[in-house]
Amino acid sequence: MHSACLVQMPTRLDPSFDPRRTSHLSRMVEKWGVVPFSYLAQFAGDRYSYGYVGSEDFTMYPLLPPGTFLQVDETKNKVTQGMWRSEIERPIYFVEMRDGYTCSWCMLKGDSIVLQPHPLSPVQVRVLRHPQEAEVIGQVVGIALKLGDWRPVESLPDSKPDAKERVALN
């Protein structure tokens, strides 16, 4: 294979990696190996670290659904306050807590950090002592997510009844 098509990527993760939990992937990589896809070469550099949104972490859903891979700039580890024109412009931070990691919008209030989930998320706002209980690792600056794996709302068990069922209920 032509050397321009090879790139260093994680080839083995720590056995404790749990896909249900949000993780700091840079700390979970046990082995890097050479694999194809030269456009992924940036993953082997030192400038960024990487995270993964666990299958049970809906904090930033639907903006960052479970299973999203995160590129984190650890030089941007200070919470920026301000007004944002859209949810896309508002910085999302990768945060380490005592019991794991999460991604969220953040605000500092005194000696506390407010972890603000997406408004459509089922997750509640969390207020933790900063930096004792929660520390900002860095700002999420890139994402990779798989599209098309979500079922339509109508197929979910707790969905609203369809038109035929509504007629039958009346």
Secondary structure per residue as TSV (DSSP state, phi and psi in degrees):
chain	resnum	aa	ss	phi	psi
A	1	M	-	360.0	141.4
A	2	H	-	-63.8	135.3
A	3	S	G	-63.9	-24.1
A	4	A	G	-68.8	-13.9
A	5	C	G	-99.2	10.7
A	6	L	E	-109.5	148.5
A	7	V	E	-149.2	151.1
A	8	Q	E	-82.0	129.8
A	9	M	E	-144.6	159.5
A	10	P	E	-62.9	130.4
A	11	T	E	-115.6	-12.4
A	12	R	E	-147.8	127.7
A	13	L	E	-100.7	155.7
A	14	D	-	-54.2	137.6
A	15	P	T	-60.5	-20.0
A	16	S	T	-79.5	-3.8
A	17	F	-	-58.7	125.3
A	18	D	-	-119.0	111.4
A	19	P	T	-65.3	-9.6
A	20	R	T	-80.6	-20.6
A	21	R	S	-107.8	144.1
A	22	T	-	-67.5	134.6
A	23	S	E	-133.2	158.0
A	24	H	E	-95.8	96.7
A	25	L	H	-61.9	-32.3
A	26	S	H	-58.9	-29.2
A	27	R	H	-88.4	-9.5
A	28	M	H	-99.9	-10.3
A	29	V	E	-76.6	121.8
A	30	E	E	-93.8	-31.5
A	31	K	E	-146.6	133.8
A	32	W	E	-100.7	144.6
A	33	G	E	-142.6	166.2
A	34	V	E	-89.0	125.0
A	35	V	E	-136.3	163.1
A	36	P	E	-67.4	178.4
A	37	F	-	89.5	74.8
A	38	S	G	-61.0	-25.1
A	39	Y	G	-68.6	-9.5
A	40	L	G	-93.6	8.6
A	41	A	G	-56.1	-29.8
A	42	Q	G	-59.7	-23.9
A	43	F	G	-66.8	-23.1
A	44	A	G	-87.0	-6.2
A	45	G	S	-78.5	172.5
A	46	D	S	-95.2	-8.8
A	47	R	S	-66.6	-33.6
A	48	Y	-	-123.0	157.9
A	49	S	E	-115.4	171.8
A	50	Y	E	-130.9	145.3
A	51	G	E	-131.9	174.4
A	52	Y	E	-142.8	129.8
A	53	V	-	-83.9	116.9
A	54	G	-	-63.5	156.9
A	55	S	T	-64.7	-14.4
A	56	E	T	-109.6	9.1
A	57	D	-	-103.8	104.6
A	58	F	-	-105.9	21.0
A	59	T	T	-55.6	-45.1
A	60	M	T	-109.6	19.2
A	61	Y	T	-68.6	135.4
A	62	P	T	-94.2	-0.2
A	63	L	T	-64.8	-46.0
A	64	L	S	-124.7	87.3
A	65	P	-	-69.4	160.8
A	66	P	T	-52.7	142.0
A	67	G	T	94.6	-1.3
A	68	T	-	-76.5	135.6
A	69	F	E	-92.3	141.3
A	70	L	E	-119.0	140.4
A	71	Q	E	-107.0	123.5
A	72	V	E	-117.8	128.0
A	73	D	E	-95.0	104.6
A	74	E	T	-73.8	-10.2
A	75	T	T	-76.2	-16.7
A	76	K	-	-102.3	64.5
A	77	N	-	-105.7	15.3
A	78	K	S	-108.5	132.3
A	79	V	-	-68.4	126.6
A	80	T	-	-94.1	125.6
A	81	Q	-	-95.0	151.0
A	82	G	S	157.8	-179.2
A	83	M	-	-101.3	139.4
A	84	W	-	-120.4	142.1
A	85	R	S	-72.9	-24.6
A	86	S	S	-155.1	166.5
A	87	E	T	-66.3	-24.2
A	88	I	T	-70.8	-35.4
A	89	E	T	-77.9	-27.4
A	90	R	S	-68.2	127.1
A	91	P	-	-62.9	136.3
A	92	I	-	-106.0	132.6
A	93	Y	E	-111.0	146.3
A	94	F	E	-94.6	118.9
A	95	V	E	-120.1	133.4
A	96	E	E	-98.5	126.0
A	97	M	E	-114.3	174.3
A	98	R	T	-59.5	-34.4
A	99	D	T	-103.1	12.9
A	100	G	E	143.5	-153.2
A	101	Y	E	-123.0	161.0
A	102	T	E	-157.4	169.3
A	103	C	E	-118.2	139.9
A	104	S	E	-167.3	167.6
A	105	W	E	-76.5	150.8
A	106	C	E	-133.8	150.4
A	107	M	E	-137.9	144.7
A	108	L	E	-101.0	132.9
A	109	K	E	-134.2	103.5
A	110	G	T	61.6	-125.6
A	111	D	T	-97.6	22.1
A	112	S	E	-119.3	155.0
A	113	I	E	-116.7	132.8
A	114	V	E	-100.4	118.6
A	115	L	E	-95.0	105.9
A	116	Q	E	-98.3	112.8
A	117	P	-	-75.6	169.4
A	118	H	-	-62.0	142.9
A	119	P	T	-60.7	-24.0
A	120	L	T	-88.9	-2.4
A	121	S	S	-77.6	148.7
A	122	P	S	-79.9	-4.8
A	123	V	-	-79.9	139.3
A	124	Q	-	-81.8	155.9
A	125	V	-	-60.8	139.1
A	126	R	E	-119.2	135.7
A	127	V	E	-118.0	118.2
A	128	L	E	-127.8	155.4
A	129	R	E	-69.0	136.5
A	130	H	T	-118.0	126.0
A	131	P	T	-98.9	8.8
A	132	Q	T	-61.9	-41.9
A	133	E	T	-105.9	-18.9
A	134	A	E	-153.1	132.7
A	135	E	E	-132.6	136.0
A	136	V	E	-77.3	119.8
A	137	I	E	-78.2	-41.4
A	138	G	E	173.4	-179.8
A	139	Q	E	-95.0	137.7
A	140	V	E	-71.5	120.3
A	141	V	E	-116.8	-7.7
A	142	G	E	-156.9	151.2
A	143	I	E	-138.9	155.5
A	144	A	E	-135.9	123.6
A	145	L	-	-139.1	153.4
A	146	K	-	-91.0	131.4
A	147	L	-	-101.5	153.3
A	148	G	S	91.4	3.3
A	149	D	-	-92.3	-1.9
A	150	W	S	-91.4	140.4
A	151	R	-	-82.9	149.6
A	152	P	-	-61.6	150.3
A	153	V	G	-55.0	-35.9
A	154	E	G	-60.7	-24.7
A	155	S	G	-92.1	-3.1
A	156	L	S	-79.2	147.6
A	157	P	T	-58.2	-36.8
A	158	D	T	-96.4	21.8
A	159	S	-	-75.2	166.6
A	160	K	-	-67.7	149.5
A	161	P	-	-65.8	146.5
A	162	D	-	-77.1	179.2
A	163	A	H	-57.8	-42.8
A	164	K	H	-63.8	-41.9
A	165	E	H	-66.9	-37.4
A	166	R	H	-63.4	-40.3
A	167	V	H	-64.7	-42.5
A	168	A	H	-66.1	-30.8
A	169	L	H	-76.1	-24.7
A	170	N	-	-83.9	360.0
